Amino acid sequence: MSASEEISETDKILFKYMGVRSPVVPAGCVITAGILGTGFWQFHKGNKKGSQLFMRARIVSQAITVGAMMLSLYAQAKQKRLGLI
């Protein structure tokens, strides 16, 4: 890491939550899978309205998880550039 590149407070927070050992992406995957399973269960029970609601929630959860993956990749690339990993 060069002397001109100091780690800002924002970067420290980014690295803490979205760095190499980020718990956000695995948690998002588990939450998405839980919503998907609940949606399938609602469909199996014949509750089409509830199933549709859970499938829409799955799309939102999946989008957030993919966004977290992209942010995590950015954070890891920045950590490598700074020589932290």
JOQUI-V147084 format. One record per residue. RES is the residue in one small letter. SS is DSSP state (H for helix, E for strand, L for the rest). PSI is psi in degrees with one decimal (none if undefined). NEAR is the number of other C-alpha atoms within 8 Angstrom. Layout:
RES;SS;PSI;NEAR
RES;SS;PSI;NEAR
This chain:
m;L;130.0;7
s;L;161.9;6
a;L;-26.2;5
s;L;-17.5;4
e;L;96.8;7
e;L;154.3;6
i;L;120.5;6
s;L;168.2;6
e;H;-37.5;6
t;H;-43.5;6
d;H;-37.9;8
k;H;-42.2;9
i;H;-43.6;8
l;H;-45.4;10
f;H;-34.3;12
k;H;-45.4;8
y;H;-21.0;9
m;H;13.7;15
g;L;-155.6;13
v;L;-41.5;7
r;L;40.7;5
s;L;126.1;11
p;H;-7.0;8
v;H;-45.9;9
v;H;-49.2;10
p;H;-37.8;8
a;H;-40.5;8
g;H;-38.2;12
c;H;-41.8;10
v;H;-42.9;8
i;H;-43.7;9
t;H;-43.7;11
a;H;-37.8;8
g;H;-42.5;8
i;H;-41.6;12
l;H;-45.8;11
g;H;-40.6;8
t;H;-37.6;10
g;H;-42.1;14
f;H;-39.7;9
w;H;-42.0;9
q;H;-40.2;12
f;H;-41.1;11
h;H;-37.6;7
k;H;-11.8;6
g;L;7.8;6
n;L;85.3;9
k;H;-36.7;8
k;H;-44.4;6
g;H;-38.9;10
s;H;-44.9;14
q;H;-39.7;9
l;H;-44.8;9
f;H;-33.1;12
m;H;-36.0;11
r;H;-39.7;8
a;H;-35.1;9
r;H;-40.7;11
i;H;-43.9;8
v;H;-46.6;8
s;H;-41.3;11
q;H;-40.7;11
a;H;-42.1;8
i;H;-40.8;9
t;H;-42.6;11
v;H;-39.6;8
g;H;-40.4;8
a;H;-36.1;11
m;H;-44.0;9
m;H;-42.6;8
l;H;-37.6;9
s;H;-41.2;12
l;H;-40.5;9
y;H;-46.2;8
a;H;-41.2;12
q;H;-38.6;12
a;H;-39.1;8
k;H;-38.4;8
q;H;-40.4;12
k;H;-41.3;9
r;H;-35.6;8
l;H;-5.4;9
g;L;24.5;7
l;L;-19.8;7
i;L;none;4
